[in-house]
Amino acid sequence: MIRRISPLARLTDPETSHQAAADAAAHSATDREMALIAHYRHRELGLTDFELAELINRQPTSAGGRRCDLMKPSRKHVPEPWVEAHVTISGAKVKRPTPSGSAAQVWRINEVGMKAAERLLERLAAA
């Protein structure tokens, strides 16, 4: 049997891991776009990964991964960071409670991200 190899799974991983990795790769671009739009729509107060997860209907770990995608420059998807830590004027990081009561970092879209979100929304409206 020939096993389809996914770059997101190790060669030694079972077939189910390779299938999950392929599924994740297929959805990550759309999820990244949903995360960008969610951050755009909540640009004033920002979002924790838990809040983002609820808005895009994903697990917090998946939502956090897509938020990280928006923070890491890459030639293909994000030429420069679009989301950054929300900080006060004094430089303190803004945090809000998670469902369990722990503190979670709040993330906000920056100017570059807002322009990218506006281009995306225009493209989606034209489709």
Phi and psi in radians as a Rosetta constraint file:
Dihedral C 1 N 2 CA 2 C 2 CIRCULARHARMONIC -1.592 0.35
Dihedral N 2 CA 2 C 2 N 3 CIRCULARHARMONIC 2.193 0.35
Dihedral C 2 N 3 CA 3 C 3 CIRCULARHARMONIC -1.651 0.35
Dihedral N 3 CA 3 C 3 N 4 CIRCULARHARMONIC 2.246 0.35
Dihedral C 3 N 4 CA 4 C 4 CIRCULARHARMONIC -1.253 0.35
Dihedral N 4 CA 4 C 4 N 5 CIRCULARHARMONIC 2.243 0.35
Dihedral C 4 N 5 CA 5 C 5 CIRCULARHARMONIC -1.678 0.35
Dihedral N 5 CA 5 C 5 N 6 CIRCULARHARMONIC 2.272 0.35
Dihedral C 5 N 6 CA 6 C 6 CIRCULARHARMONIC -1.911 0.35
Dihedral N 6 CA 6 C 6 N 7 CIRCULARHARMONIC 2.378 0.35
Dihedral C 6 N 7 CA 7 C 7 CIRCULARHARMONIC -1.162 0.35
Dihedral N 7 CA 7 C 7 N 8 CIRCULARHARMONIC -0.207 0.35
Dihedral C 7 N 8 CA 8 C 8 CIRCULARHARMONIC -1.614 0.35
Dihedral N 8 CA 8 C 8 N 9 CIRCULARHARMONIC -0.059 0.35
Dihedral C 8 N 9 CA 9 C 9 CIRCULARHARMONIC -2.217 0.35
Dihedral N 9 CA 9 C 9 N 10 CIRCULARHARMONIC 2.624 0.35
Dihedral C 9 N 10 CA 10 C 10 CIRCULARHARMONIC -1.372 0.35
Dihedral N 10 CA 10 C 10 N 11 CIRCULARHARMONIC 2.709 0.35
Dihedral C 10 N 11 CA 11 C 11 CIRCULARHARMONIC -1.009 0.35
Dihedral N 11 CA 11 C 11 N 12 CIRCULARHARMONIC -0.560 0.35
Dihedral C 11 N 12 CA 12 C 12 CIRCULARHARMONIC -1.467 0.35
Dihedral N 12 CA 12 C 12 N 13 CIRCULARHARMONIC -0.104 0.35
Dihedral C 12 N 13 CA 13 C 13 CIRCULARHARMONIC -1.235 0.35
Dihedral N 13 CA 13 C 13 N 14 CIRCULARHARMONIC 2.641 0.35
Dihedral C 13 N 14 CA 14 C 14 CIRCULARHARMONIC -1.194 0.35
Dihedral N 14 CA 14 C 14 N 15 CIRCULARHARMONIC 2.887 0.35
Dihedral C 14 N 15 CA 15 C 15 CIRCULARHARMONIC -0.957 0.35
Dihedral N 15 CA 15 C 15 N 16 CIRCULARHARMONIC -0.671 0.35
Dihedral C 15 N 16 CA 16 C 16 CIRCULARHARMONIC -1.073 0.35
Dihedral N 16 CA 16 C 16 N 17 CIRCULARHARMONIC -0.602 0.35
Dihedral C 16 N 17 CA 17 C 17 CIRCULARHARMONIC -1.174 0.35
Dihedral N 17 CA 17 C 17 N 18 CIRCULARHARMONIC -0.696 0.35
Dihedral C 17 N 18 CA 18 C 18 CIRCULARHARMONIC -1.162 0.35
Dihedral N 18 CA 18 C 18 N 19 CIRCULARHARMONIC -0.668 0.35
Dihedral C 18 N 19 CA 19 C 19 CIRCULARHARMONIC -1.165 0.35
Dihedral N 19 CA 19 C 19 N 20 CIRCULARHARMONIC -0.748 0.35
Dihedral C 19 N 20 CA 20 C 20 CIRCULARHARMONIC -1.096 0.35
Dihedral N 20 CA 20 C 20 N 21 CIRCULARHARMONIC -0.685 0.35
Dihedral C 20 N 21 CA 21 C 21 CIRCULARHARMONIC -1.143 0.35
Dihedral N 21 CA 21 C 21 N 22 CIRCULARHARMONIC -0.712 0.35
Dihedral C 21 N 22 CA 22 C 22 CIRCULARHARMONIC -1.138 0.35
Dihedral N 22 CA 22 C 22 N 23 CIRCULARHARMONIC -0.721 0.35
Dihedral C 22 N 23 CA 23 C 23 CIRCULARHARMONIC -1.086 0.35
Dihedral N 23 CA 23 C 23 N 24 CIRCULARHARMONIC -0.761 0.35
Dihedral C 23 N 24 CA 24 C 24 CIRCULARHARMONIC -1.093 0.35
Dihedral N 24 CA 24 C 24 N 25 CIRCULARHARMONIC -0.735 0.35
Dihedral C 24 N 25 CA 25 C 25 CIRCULARHARMONIC -1.101 0.35
Dihedral N 25 CA 25 C 25 N 26 CIRCULARHARMONIC -0.651 0.35
Dihedral C 25 N 26 CA 26 C 26 CIRCULARHARMONIC -1.192 0.35
Dihedral N 26 CA 26 C 26 N 27 CIRCULARHARMONIC -0.543 0.35
Dihedral C 26 N 27 CA 27 C 27 CIRCULARHARMONIC -1.704 0.35
Dihedral N 27 CA 27 C 27 N 28 CIRCULARHARMONIC -0.251 0.35
Dihedral C 27 N 28 CA 28 C 28 CIRCULARHARMONIC -1.102 0.35
Dihedral N 28 CA 28 C 28 N 29 CIRCULARHARMONIC -0.636 0.35
Dihedral C 28 N 29 CA 29 C 29 CIRCULARHARMONIC -1.142 0.35
Dihedral N 29 CA 29 C 29 N 30 CIRCULARHARMONIC -0.807 0.35
Dihedral C 29 N 30 CA 30 C 30 CIRCULARHARMONIC -1.111 0.35
Dihedral N 30 CA 30 C 30 N 31 CIRCULARHARMONIC -0.740 0.35
Dihedral C 30 N 31 CA 31 C 31 CIRCULARHARMONIC -1.112 0.35
Dihedral N 31 CA 31 C 31 N 32 CIRCULARHARMONIC -0.659 0.35
Dihedral C 31 N 32 CA 32 C 32 CIRCULARHARMONIC -1.107 0.35
Dihedral N 32 CA 32 C 32 N 33 CIRCULARHARMONIC -0.740 0.35
Dihedral C 32 N 33 CA 33 C 33 CIRCULARHARMONIC -1.124 0.35
Dihedral N 33 CA 33 C 33 N 34 CIRCULARHARMONIC -0.735 0.35
Dihedral C 33 N 34 CA 34 C 34 CIRCULARHARMONIC -1.093 0.35
Dihedral N 34 CA 34 C 34 N 35 CIRCULARHARMONIC -0.690 0.35
Dihedral C 34 N 35 CA 35 C 35 CIRCULARHARMONIC -1.139 0.35
Dihedral N 35 CA 35 C 35 N 36 CIRCULARHARMONIC -0.714 0.35
Dihedral C 35 N 36 CA 36 C 36 CIRCULARHARMONIC -1.100 0.35
Dihedral N 36 CA 36 C 36 N 37 CIRCULARHARMONIC -0.799 0.35
Dihedral C 36 N 37 CA 37 C 37 CIRCULARHARMONIC -1.126 0.35
Dihedral N 37 CA 37 C 37 N 38 CIRCULARHARMONIC -0.710 0.35
Dihedral C 37 N 38 CA 38 C 38 CIRCULARHARMONIC -1.073 0.35
Dihedral N 38 CA 38 C 38 N 39 CIRCULARHARMONIC -0.773 0.35
Dihedral C 38 N 39 CA 39 C 39 CIRCULARHARMONIC -1.123 0.35
Dihedral N 39 CA 39 C 39 N 40 CIRCULARHARMONIC -0.643 0.35
Dihedral C 39 N 40 CA 40 C 40 CIRCULARHARMONIC -1.107 0.35
Dihedral N 40 CA 40 C 40 N 41 CIRCULARHARMONIC -0.793 0.35
Dihedral C 40 N 41 CA 41 C 41 CIRCULARHARMONIC -1.237 0.35
Dihedral N 41 CA 41 C 41 N 42 CIRCULARHARMONIC -0.347 0.35
Dihedral C 41 N 42 CA 42 C 42 CIRCULARHARMONIC -2.054 0.35
Dihedral N 42 CA 42 C 42 N 43 CIRCULARHARMONIC 0.625 0.35
Dihedral C 42 N 43 CA 43 C 43 CIRCULARHARMONIC -1.167 0.35
Dihedral N 43 CA 43 C 43 N 44 CIRCULARHARMONIC -0.455 0.35
Dihedral C 43 N 44 CA 44 C 44 CIRCULARHARMONIC -1.232 0.35
Dihedral N 44 CA 44 C 44 N 45 CIRCULARHARMONIC -0.872 0.35
Dihedral C 44 N 45 CA 45 C 45 CIRCULARHARMONIC -1.689 0.35
Dihedral N 45 CA 45 C 45 N 46 CIRCULARHARMONIC -0.300 0.35
Dihedral C 45 N 46 CA 46 C 46 CIRCULARHARMONIC 1.334 0.35
Dihedral N 46 CA 46 C 46 N 47 CIRCULARHARMONIC -3.128 0.35
Dihedral C 46 N 47 CA 47 C 47 CIRCULARHARMONIC -2.451 0.35
Dihedral N 47 CA 47 C 47 N 48 CIRCULARHARMONIC 2.514 0.35
Dihedral C 47 N 48 CA 48 C 48 CIRCULARHARMONIC -1.472 0.35
Dihedral N 48 CA 48 C 48 N 49 CIRCULARHARMONIC 2.916 0.35
Dihedral C 48 N 49 CA 49 C 49 CIRCULARHARMONIC -1.099 0.35
Dihedral N 49 CA 49 C 49 N 50 CIRCULARHARMONIC -0.549 0.35
Dihedral C 49 N 50 CA 50 C 50 CIRCULARHARMONIC -1.187 0.35
Dihedral N 50 CA 50 C 50 N 51 CIRCULARHARMONIC -0.731 0.35
Dihedral C 50 N 51 CA 51 C 51 CIRCULARHARMONIC -1.165 0.35
Dihedral N 51 CA 51 C 51 N 52 CIRCULARHARMONIC -0.737 0.35
Dihedral C 51 N 52 CA 52 C 52 CIRCULARHARMONIC -1.057 0.35
Dihedral N 52 CA 52 C 52 N 53 CIRCULARHARMONIC -0.756 0.35
Dihedral C 52 N 53 CA 53 C 53 CIRCULARHARMONIC -1.013 0.35
Dihedral N 53 CA 53 C 53 N 54 CIRCULARHARMONIC -0.754 0.35
Dihedral C 53 N 54 CA 54 C 54 CIRCULARHARMONIC -1.131 0.35
Dihedral N 54 CA 54 C 54 N 55 CIRCULARHARMONIC -0.702 0.35
Dihedral C 54 N 55 CA 55 C 55 CIRCULARHARMONIC -1.205 0.35
Dihedral N 55 CA 55 C 55 N 56 CIRCULARHARMONIC -0.627 0.35
Dihedral C 55 N 56 CA 56 C 56 CIRCULARHARMONIC -1.790 0.35
Dihedral N 56 CA 56 C 56 N 57 CIRCULARHARMONIC 0.104 0.35
Dihedral C 56 N 57 CA 57 C 57 CIRCULARHARMONIC 1.019 0.35
Dihedral N 57 CA 57 C 57 N 58 CIRCULARHARMONIC 0.896 0.35
Dihedral C 57 N 58 CA 58 C 58 CIRCULARHARMONIC -2.327 0.35
Dihedral N 58 CA 58 C 58 N 59 CIRCULARHARMONIC 2.899 0.35
Dihedral C 58 N 59 CA 59 C 59 CIRCULARHARMONIC -1.186 0.35
Dihedral N 59 CA 59 C 59 N 60 CIRCULARHARMONIC 2.622 0.35
Dihedral C 59 N 60 CA 60 C 60 CIRCULARHARMONIC -0.963 0.35
Dihedral N 60 CA 60 C 60 N 61 CIRCULARHARMONIC -0.632 0.35
Dihedral C 60 N 61 CA 61 C 61 CIRCULARHARMONIC -1.153 0.35
Dihedral N 61 CA 61 C 61 N 62 CIRCULARHARMONIC -0.678 0.35
Dihedral C 61 N 62 CA 62 C 62 CIRCULARHARMONIC -1.198 0.35
Dihedral N 62 CA 62 C 62 N 63 CIRCULARHARMONIC -0.748 0.35
Dihedral C 62 N 63 CA 63 C 63 CIRCULARHARMONIC -1.098 0.35
Dihedral N 63 CA 63 C 63 N 64 CIRCULARHARMONIC -0.732 0.35
Dihedral C 63 N 64 CA 64 C 64 CIRCULARHARMONIC -1.086 0.35
Dihedral N 64 CA 64 C 64 N 65 CIRCULARHARMONIC -0.635 0.35
Dihedral C 64 N 65 CA 65 C 65 CIRCULARHARMONIC -1.118 0.35
Dihedral N 65 CA 65 C 65 N 66 CIRCULARHARMONIC -0.728 0.35
Dihedral C 65 N 66 CA 66 C 66 CIRCULARHARMONIC -1.209 0.35
Dihedral N 66 CA 66 C 66 N 67 CIRCULARHARMONIC -0.618 0.35
Dihedral C 66 N 67 CA 67 C 67 CIRCULARHARMONIC -1.112 0.35
Dihedral N 67 CA 67 C 67 N 68 CIRCULARHARMONIC -0.714 0.35
Dihedral C 67 N 68 CA 68 C 68 CIRCULARHARMONIC -1.068 0.35
Dihedral N 68 CA 68 C 68 N 69 CIRCULARHARMONIC -0.673 0.35
Dihedral C 68 N 69 CA 69 C 69 CIRCULARHARMONIC -1.003 0.35
Dihedral N 69 CA 69 C 69 N 70 CIRCULARHARMONIC -0.632 0.35
Dihedral C 69 N 70 CA 70 C 70 CIRCULARHARMONIC -1.340 0.35
Dihedral N 70 CA 70 C 70 N 71 CIRCULARHARMONIC -0.212 0.35
Dihedral C 70 N 71 CA 71 C 71 CIRCULARHARMONIC -1.715 0.35
Dihedral N 71 CA 71 C 71 N 72 CIRCULARHARMONIC -0.409 0.35
Dihedral C 71 N 72 CA 72 C 72 CIRCULARHARMONIC -1.697 0.35
Dihedral N 72 CA 72 C 72 N 73 CIRCULARHARMONIC 2.066 0.35
Dihedral C 72 N 73 CA 73 C 73 CIRCULARHARMONIC -1.093 0.35
Dihedral N 73 CA 73 C 73 N 74 CIRCULARHARMONIC 2.385 0.35
Dihedral C 73 N 74 CA 74 C 74 CIRCULARHARMONIC -2.545 0.35
Dihedral N 74 CA 74 C 74 N 75 CIRCULARHARMONIC 2.600 0.35
Dihedral C 74 N 75 CA 75 C 75 CIRCULARHARMONIC -1.102 0.35
Dihedral N 75 CA 75 C 75 N 76 CIRCULARHARMONIC -0.605 0.35
Dihedral C 75 N 76 CA 76 C 76 CIRCULARHARMONIC -1.407 0.35
Dihedral N 76 CA 76 C 76 N 77 CIRCULARHARMONIC -0.769 0.35
Dihedral C 76 N 77 CA 77 C 77 CIRCULARHARMONIC -1.965 0.35
Dihedral N 77 CA 77 C 77 N 78 CIRCULARHARMONIC -0.858 0.35
Dihedral C 77 N 78 CA 78 C 78 CIRCULARHARMONIC -2.228 0.35
Dihedral N 78 CA 78 C 78 N 79 CIRCULARHARMONIC 1.749 0.35
Dihedral C 78 N 79 CA 79 C 79 CIRCULARHARMONIC -1.152 0.35
Dihedral N 79 CA 79 C 79 N 80 CIRCULARHARMONIC -0.482 0.35
Dihedral C 79 N 80 CA 80 C 80 CIRCULARHARMONIC -2.631 0.35
Dihedral N 80 CA 80 C 80 N 81 CIRCULARHARMONIC 2.811 0.35
Dihedral C 80 N 81 CA 81 C 81 CIRCULARHARMONIC -0.979 0.35
Dihedral N 81 CA 81 C 81 N 82 CIRCULARHARMONIC 2.385 0.35
Dihedral C 81 N 82 CA 82 C 82 CIRCULARHARMONIC -1.874 0.35
Dihedral N 82 CA 82 C 82 N 83 CIRCULARHARMONIC -0.315 0.35
Dihedral C 82 N 83 CA 83 C 83 CIRCULARHARMONIC -2.286 0.35
Dihedral N 83 CA 83 C 83 N 84 CIRCULARHARMONIC 2.502 0.35
Dihedral C 83 N 84 CA 84 C 84 CIRCULARHARMONIC -2.539 0.35
Dihedral N 84 CA 84 C 84 N 85 CIRCULARHARMONIC 2.937 0.35
Dihedral C 84 N 85 CA 85 C 85 CIRCULARHARMONIC -1.089 0.35
Dihedral N 85 CA 85 C 85 N 86 CIRCULARHARMONIC 2.399 0.35
Dihedral C 85 N 86 CA 86 C 86 CIRCULARHARMONIC -1.447 0.35
Dihedral N 86 CA 86 C 86 N 87 CIRCULARHARMONIC 2.127 0.35
Dihedral C 86 N 87 CA 87 C 87 CIRCULARHARMONIC -2.194 0.35
Dihedral N 87 CA 87 C 87 N 88 CIRCULARHARMONIC 2.671 0.35
Dihedral C 87 N 88 CA 88 C 88 CIRCULARHARMONIC -1.369 0.35
Dihedral N 88 CA 88 C 88 N 89 CIRCULARHARMONIC 3.013 0.35
Dihedral C 88 N 89 CA 89 C 89 CIRCULARHARMONIC -1.010 0.35
Dihedral N 89 CA 89 C 89 N 90 CIRCULARHARMONIC -0.593 0.35
Dihedral C 89 N 90 CA 90 C 90 CIRCULARHARMONIC -1.375 0.35
Dihedral N 90 CA 90 C 90 N 91 CIRCULARHARMONIC -0.102 0.35
Dihedral C 90 N 91 CA 91 C 91 CIRCULARHARMONIC 1.692 0.35
Dihedral N 91 CA 91 C 91 N 92 CIRCULARHARMONIC 0.017 0.35
Dihedral C 91 N 92 CA 92 C 92 CIRCULARHARMONIC -1.343 0.35
Dihedral N 92 CA 92 C 92 N 93 CIRCULARHARMONIC 2.403 0.35
Dihedral C 92 N 93 CA 93 C 93 CIRCULARHARMONIC -1.249 0.35
Dihedral N 93 CA 93 C 93 N 94 CIRCULARHARMONIC 2.376 0.35
Dihedral C 93 N 94 CA 94 C 94 CIRCULARHARMONIC -1.472 0.35
Dihedral N 94 CA 94 C 94 N 95 CIRCULARHARMONIC 2.315 0.35
Dihedral C 94 N 95 CA 95 C 95 CIRCULARHARMONIC -2.324 0.35
Dihedral N 95 CA 95 C 95 N 96 CIRCULARHARMONIC 2.667 0.35
Dihedral C 95 N 96 CA 96 C 96 CIRCULARHARMONIC -2.358 0.35
Dihedral N 96 CA 96 C 96 N 97 CIRCULARHARMONIC 2.751 0.35
Dihedral C 96 N 97 CA 97 C 97 CIRCULARHARMONIC -1.237 0.35
Dihedral N 97 CA 97 C 97 N 98 CIRCULARHARMONIC 2.520 0.35
Dihedral C 97 N 98 CA 98 C 98 CIRCULARHARMONIC -1.472 0.35
Dihedral N 98 CA 98 C 98 N 99 CIRCULARHARMONIC 3.045 0.35
Dihedral C 98 N 99 CA 99 C 99 CIRCULARHARMONIC -0.981 0.35
Dihedral N 99 CA 99 C 99 N 100 CIRCULARHARMONIC -0.510 0.35
Dihedral C 99 N 100 CA 100 C 100 CIRCULARHARMONIC -1.499 0.35
Dihedral N 100 CA 100 C 100 N 101 CIRCULARHARMONIC -0.119 0.35
Dihedral C 100 N 101 CA 101 C 101 CIRCULARHARMONIC 1.742 0.35
Dihedral N 101 CA 101 C 101 N 102 CIRCULARHARMONIC -0.121 0.35
Dihedral C 101 N 102 CA 102 C 102 CIRCULARHARMONIC -1.259 0.35
Dihedral N 102 CA 102 C 102 N 103 CIRCULARHARMONIC 2.791 0.35
Dihedral C 102 N 103 CA 103 C 103 CIRCULARHARMONIC -1.443 0.35
Dihedral N 103 CA 103 C 103 N 104 CIRCULARHARMONIC 2.384 0.35
Dihedral C 103 N 104 CA 104 C 104 CIRCULARHARMONIC -2.169 0.35
Dihedral N 104 CA 104 C 104 N 105 CIRCULARHARMONIC 2.436 0.35
Dihedral C 104 N 105 CA 105 C 105 CIRCULARHARMONIC -1.111 0.35
Dihedral N 105 CA 105 C 105 N 106 CIRCULARHARMONIC 2.444 0.35
Dihedral C 105 N 106 CA 106 C 106 CIRCULARHARMONIC -1.729 0.35
Dihedral N 106 CA 106 C 106 N 107 CIRCULARHARMONIC 2.384 0.35
Dihedral C 106 N 107 CA 107 C 107 CIRCULARHARMONIC -2.046 0.35
Dihedral N 107 CA 107 C 107 N 108 CIRCULARHARMONIC 2.483 0.35
Dihedral C 107 N 108 CA 108 C 108 CIRCULARHARMONIC -2.251 0.35
Dihedral N 108 CA 108 C 108 N 109 CIRCULARHARMONIC 2.585 0.35
Dihedral C 108 N 109 CA 109 C 109 CIRCULARHARMONIC -1.269 0.35
Dihedral N 109 CA 109 C 109 N 110 CIRCULARHARMONIC 2.502 0.35
Dihedral C 109 N 110 CA 110 C 110 CIRCULARHARMONIC -1.759 0.35
Dihedral N 110 CA 110 C 110 N 111 CIRCULARHARMONIC -3.102 0.35
Dihedral C 110 N 111 CA 111 C 111 CIRCULARHARMONIC -1.041 0.35
Dihedral N 111 CA 111 C 111 N 112 CIRCULARHARMONIC -0.737 0.35
Dihedral C 111 N 112 CA 112 C 112 CIRCULARHARMONIC -1.118 0.35
Dihedral N 112 CA 112 C 112 N 113 CIRCULARHARMONIC -0.733 0.35
Dihedral C 112 N 113 CA 113 C 113 CIRCULARHARMONIC -1.131 0.35
Dihedral N 113 CA 113 C 113 N 114 CIRCULARHARMONIC -0.658 0.35
Dihedral C 113 N 114 CA 114 C 114 CIRCULARHARMONIC -1.103 0.35
Dihedral N 114 CA 114 C 114 N 115 CIRCULARHARMONIC -0.709 0.35
Dihedral C 114 N 115 CA 115 C 115 CIRCULARHARMONIC -1.128 0.35
Dihedral N 115 CA 115 C 115 N 116 CIRCULARHARMONIC -0.706 0.35
Dihedral C 115 N 116 CA 116 C 116 CIRCULARHARMONIC -1.121 0.35
Dihedral N 116 CA 116 C 116 N 117 CIRCULARHARMONIC -0.729 0.35
Dihedral C 116 N 117 CA 117 C 117 CIRCULARHARMONIC -1.131 0.35
Dihedral N 117 CA 117 C 117 N 118 CIRCULARHARMONIC -0.718 0.35
Dihedral C 117 N 118 CA 118 C 118 CIRCULARHARMONIC -1.109 0.35
Dihedral N 118 CA 118 C 118 N 119 CIRCULARHARMONIC -0.708 0.35
Dihedral C 118 N 119 CA 119 C 119 CIRCULARHARMONIC -1.104 0.35
Dihedral N 119 CA 119 C 119 N 120 CIRCULARHARMONIC -0.738 0.35
Dihedral C 119 N 120 CA 120 C 120 CIRCULARHARMONIC -1.100 0.35
Dihedral N 120 CA 120 C 120 N 121 CIRCULARHARMONIC -0.805 0.35
Dihedral C 120 N 121 CA 121 C 121 CIRCULARHARMONIC -1.102 0.35
Dihedral N 121 CA 121 C 121 N 122 CIRCULARHARMONIC -0.670 0.35
Dihedral C 121 N 122 CA 122 C 122 CIRCULARHARMONIC -1.109 0.35
Dihedral N 122 CA 122 C 122 N 123 CIRCULARHARMONIC -0.757 0.35
Dihedral C 122 N 123 CA 123 C 123 CIRCULARHARMONIC -1.099 0.35
Dihedral N 123 CA 123 C 123 N 124 CIRCULARHARMONIC -0.734 0.35
Dihedral C 123 N 124 CA 124 C 124 CIRCULARHARMONIC -1.186 0.35
Dihedral N 124 CA 124 C 124 N 125 CIRCULARHARMONIC -0.636 0.35
Dihedral C 124 N 125 CA 125 C 125 CIRCULARHARMONIC -1.183 0.35
Dihedral N 125 CA 125 C 125 N 126 CIRCULARHARMONIC -0.571 0.35
Dihedral C 125 N 126 CA 126 C 126 CIRCULARHARMONIC -1.357 0.35
Dihedral N 126 CA 126 C 126 N 127 CIRCULARHARMONIC -0.322 0.35
